[in-house]
Amino acid sequence: MRVITVASQKGGTGKTTTSSAITSWAVSHGMKSLAIDLDPQGSLTCIMRGNGNALSSYELMKGTSAGKVIQAGTGENMPDIIPASLQLAAADAEYSTRPGRDFLLKKAIEPLHQHYDLVVIDTPPTLGTLLINALSAATEVIIPVQVDTFALQSIYQLMETISQVKEYCNSGLTVSGVLLTRYNGRAILTRDLRERLEQVCGDLGVPLFSTAISEGIATKEAQTLRESLFTYAPKSKPAQDYAALMGELEIGGCYVGKAV
């Protein structure tokens, strides 16, 4: 079972949009896919038609079996989902004294290995127990960044966290790549920052996806209607970009990525 954590220590980078795109694409290509929402804001839960009032990832990490918290996908190309809960906001304080607090999620999803081809975990934009659990449970991580002056700092911060997780929690974790989102290739500043980002990724030994995700109204419209982007606007530029990303990730096949 492939487990992808989508992580960024900065908000507004397209984590939730990317998590939704990957899981819905996988479903549309015949894969058994599960989305896990670990963000207390519950944006992924909302746009993927999850019931935020039911048992959630909070209960999952507290020991409730995965079978009791998984909600079947509803709508075309929608994956199964474990929704978020506002109670996740207190995770750092609540789990701080629990033995094995960094492995709660990993242990909880171990029984799912025979049931899913792909699990994608959406995370909050903060460093804490939830992010550490998501990285500890993952086989790989995708780092979405918006091309702005703060992107470089966020990558350095997250890579430090990933390095610590690899050392102490999950030695097999790899970085699939840094993903540029809300991209406008016509802007001179954007092109300049992309060149700088390429240099930084090279210095860190982190892959940078060739694909950049364009900004487009179709993404927001699909989320408002709670539909898959590939169902709502398959010919839109963001949908085409995400389709290209799936090719780089080789979703449905064996991904041979550059380990970090």
C-alpha positions as CSV (number, residue, x, y, z in Angstrom):
1,M,0.0,0.0,0.0
2,R,1.4,3.3,-1.1
3,V,0.9,6.1,1.5
4,I,1.5,9.7,0.4
5,T,1.5,12.5,2.9
6,V,0.9,16.0,1.4
7,A,2.7,18.4,3.7
8,S,3.6,22.1,4.0
9,Q,4.4,24.3,7.0
10,K,2.7,27.2,5.2
11,G,-1.0,27.6,4.5
12,G,-2.5,28.3,1.1
13,T,-0.1,26.1,-0.9
14,G,-2.7,23.7,-2.4
15,K,-2.3,20.8,0.0
16,T,-5.9,20.0,0.1
17,T,-6.4,20.5,-3.6
18,T,-3.5,18.2,-4.3
19,S,-4.7,15.5,-1.9
20,S,-8.1,15.6,-3.5
21,A,-6.7,15.4,-7.0
22,I,-4.5,12.4,-6.3
23,T,-7.1,10.3,-4.7
24,S,-9.9,11.1,-7.2
25,W,-7.5,10.4,-10.1
26,A,-6.6,7.1,-8.5
27,V,-10.3,6.1,-8.2
28,S,-11.0,7.1,-11.8
29,H,-8.2,4.7,-12.9
30,G,-9.4,1.7,-11.0
31,M,-7.4,2.0,-7.8
32,K,-8.9,1.5,-4.3
33,S,-8.1,4.9,-2.8
34,L,-8.5,6.4,0.7
35,A,-8.2,10.0,1.8
36,I,-7.3,10.8,5.4
37,D,-8.0,14.3,6.6
38,L,-5.7,15.3,9.6
39,D,-6.4,19.0,9.3
40,P,-8.7,20.3,12.0
41,Q,-10.2,22.8,9.5
42,G,-11.6,19.8,7.6
43,S,-11.4,21.3,4.1
44,L,-10.7,18.0,2.5
45,T,-13.6,16.4,4.4
46,C,-15.9,19.2,3.0
47,I,-14.9,19.1,-0.6
48,M,-14.9,15.3,-0.7
49,R,-18.4,15.0,0.7
50,G,-17.3,13.5,4.0
51,N,-19.5,13.7,7.1
52,G,-17.6,15.9,9.6
53,N,-20.0,15.0,12.4
54,A,-19.3,11.3,12.3
55,L,-16.3,9.4,13.8
56,S,-13.1,10.9,12.5
57,S,-9.3,10.7,12.3
58,Y,-9.4,11.9,15.9
59,E,-11.1,8.8,17.0
60,L,-8.9,6.7,14.7
61,M,-5.7,8.0,16.5
62,K,-7.4,7.4,19.9
63,G,-7.8,3.7,19.0
64,T,-11.1,3.3,17.2
65,S,-10.7,0.7,14.4
66,A,-10.3,2.1,10.9
67,G,-13.3,0.1,9.7
68,K,-15.5,2.2,12.0
69,V,-14.3,5.6,10.8
70,I,-14.0,5.1,7.1
71,Q,-16.8,6.6,5.0
72,A,-17.5,5.2,1.6
73,G,-16.9,7.6,-1.3
74,T,-20.0,9.3,-2.7
75,G,-20.2,10.8,-6.1
76,E,-18.2,10.1,-9.3
77,N,-14.5,9.4,-8.8
78,M,-14.7,10.1,-5.0
79,P,-12.4,8.0,-2.8
80,D,-13.3,6.6,0.6
81,I,-12.5,9.1,3.3
82,I,-11.6,9.3,7.0
83,P,-12.9,12.8,7.9
84,A,-11.3,15.4,10.2
85,S,-12.7,16.8,13.5
86,L,-12.2,20.0,15.3
87,Q,-10.9,17.9,18.2
88,L,-7.7,17.4,16.3
89,A,-6.8,20.9,17.2
90,A,-5.9,19.7,20.7
91,A,-3.8,16.8,19.5
92,D,-0.5,18.2,20.7
93,A,-1.6,18.7,24.2
94,E,-3.7,15.5,24.4
95,Y,-1.1,13.1,22.9
96,S,2.1,14.7,24.4
97,T,2.3,12.1,27.2
98,R,1.1,9.1,25.3
99,P,3.6,6.3,24.7
100,G,4.3,6.0,21.0
101,R,2.5,9.2,20.2
102,D,4.4,9.6,16.9
103,F,3.2,6.3,15.6
104,L,-0.6,6.4,16.4
105,L,-1.6,6.9,12.8
106,K,0.8,4.3,11.4
107,K,-0.5,1.7,13.8
108,A,-4.1,2.6,13.1
109,I,-3.8,2.1,9.3
110,E,-1.7,-1.0,9.3
111,P,-4.8,-3.2,8.9
112,L,-5.7,-1.4,5.7
113,H,-2.7,-2.6,3.7
114,Q,-4.7,-5.4,2.1
115,H,-7.7,-3.2,1.3
116,Y,-6.3,-0.1,-0.4
117,D,-3.8,0.5,-3.2
118,L,-3.3,4.2,-2.2
119,V,-3.7,6.3,0.9
120,V,-3.3,10.1,0.8
121,I,-3.0,12.1,4.0
122,D,-3.8,15.8,4.1
123,T,-2.1,17.6,7.0
124,P,-2.4,20.9,8.9
125,P,0.1,23.7,7.9
126,T,1.8,23.5,11.3
127,L,4.6,21.5,12.8
128,G,3.2,19.2,15.5
129,T,2.0,15.8,16.5
130,L,-0.4,15.5,13.5
131,L,2.3,16.2,10.9
132,I,4.8,13.9,12.6
133,N,2.2,11.1,12.7
134,A,1.4,11.7,9.0
135,L,5.1,11.5,8.0
136,S,5.8,8.5,10.2
137,A,2.9,6.6,8.5
138,A,3.9,7.5,5.0
139,T,6.0,5.9,2.3
140,E,6.5,9.2,0.6
141,V,5.8,12.9,0.9
142,I,4.8,15.6,-1.6
143,I,5.6,19.2,-0.7
144,P,3.4,21.7,-2.4
145,V,4.6,25.3,-2.5
146,Q,3.3,28.5,-3.9
147,V,6.0,30.4,-5.8
148,D,6.5,33.4,-3.6
149,T,9.2,34.9,-1.4
150,F,8.3,32.7,1.5
151,A,8.4,29.4,-0.3
152,L,12.1,28.9,0.2
153,Q,11.9,29.3,4.0
154,S,9.0,26.9,4.2
155,I,11.0,24.2,2.3
156,Y,14.0,24.5,4.6
157,Q,11.7,24.2,7.7
158,L,9.9,21.2,6.4
159,M,13.0,19.4,5.2
160,E,14.4,19.8,8.7
161,T,11.3,18.1,10.1
162,I,11.5,15.4,7.5
163,S,15.1,14.7,8.3
164,Q,14.3,14.2,12.0
165,V,11.4,11.9,11.1
166,K,13.6,9.8,8.9
167,E,16.2,9.6,11.7
168,Y,13.9,8.7,14.6
169,C,10.5,7.5,13.2
170,N,10.5,6.4,9.5
171,S,13.9,5.6,7.9
172,G,12.1,4.5,4.7
173,L,10.4,7.9,4.0
174,T,11.2,9.5,0.7
175,V,10.4,12.8,-0.8
176,S,8.6,12.4,-4.1
177,G,9.1,16.0,-4.9
178,V,8.4,19.7,-4.4
179,L,5.2,20.7,-6.3
180,L,4.7,24.3,-7.6
181,T,1.1,25.4,-7.2
182,R,-1.0,28.4,-8.1
183,Y,1.6,28.9,-10.8
184,N,1.6,31.8,-13.3
185,G,4.4,31.2,-15.8
186,R,3.9,34.6,-17.5
187,A,5.0,36.6,-14.4
188,I,8.6,37.5,-14.4
189,L,8.9,37.3,-10.6
190,T,7.4,33.8,-10.7
191,R,10.0,32.6,-13.3
192,D,12.8,34.1,-11.2
193,L,11.6,32.5,-8.1
194,R,11.2,29.2,-9.8
195,E,14.9,29.3,-10.9
196,R,15.9,30.1,-7.3
197,L,13.7,27.2,-6.1
198,E,15.4,24.8,-8.5
199,Q,18.7,25.8,-7.1
200,V,17.5,25.3,-3.5
201,C,16.0,21.9,-4.3
202,G,19.3,20.9,-6.0
203,D,21.3,21.9,-2.9
204,L,18.9,20.0,-0.6
205,G,18.8,16.9,-2.9
206,V,15.1,17.3,-3.2
207,P,13.3,16.5,-6.5
208,L,11.3,19.3,-8.1
209,F,8.4,18.1,-10.2
210,S,8.6,19.2,-13.8
211,T,4.8,19.8,-13.6
212,A,3.6,23.1,-12.1
213,I,-0.1,23.5,-11.2
214,S,-1.7,26.5,-12.8
215,E,-4.1,28.7,-10.9
216,G,-7.7,28.4,-12.3
217,I,-11.2,29.1,-11.4
218,A,-12.2,25.5,-12.2
219,T,-10.5,24.3,-9.1
220,K,-12.5,26.5,-6.8
221,E,-15.7,25.8,-8.7
222,A,-15.2,22.0,-8.4
223,Q,-14.5,22.3,-4.7
224,T,-17.6,24.5,-4.2
225,L,-19.8,21.9,-5.9
226,R,-17.9,19.1,-4.1
227,E,-17.0,17.3,-7.3
228,S,-13.7,15.9,-8.6
229,L,-11.8,18.4,-10.7
230,F,-11.4,15.6,-13.3
231,T,-15.2,15.1,-13.4
232,Y,-16.2,18.8,-13.3
233,A,-13.6,20.3,-15.7
234,P,-11.3,17.6,-17.2
235,K,-10.1,20.0,-19.9
236,S,-9.2,22.9,-17.6
237,K,-5.6,23.8,-17.2
238,P,-5.4,22.8,-13.6
239,A,-6.9,19.4,-14.4
240,Q,-4.4,18.9,-17.2
241,D,-1.6,19.9,-14.9
242,Y,-2.6,17.4,-12.3
243,A,-3.0,14.7,-14.9
244,A,0.6,15.4,-15.9
245,L,1.7,15.2,-12.2
246,M,0.1,11.7,-12.0
247,G,2.3,10.7,-14.9
248,E,5.4,11.8,-12.9
249,L,4.1,10.0,-9.8
250,E,3.2,6.9,-11.9
251,I,0.0,6.5,-10.0
252,G,-1.2,3.0,-10.7
253,G,2.3,1.8,-11.4
254,C,5.6,1.5,-9.6
255,Y,7.1,4.9,-8.8
256,V,10.9,5.0,-8.9
257,G,11.6,8.3,-7.2
258,K,14.7,10.0,-5.9
259,A,15.1,9.2,-2.3
260,V,16.2,12.0,0.1
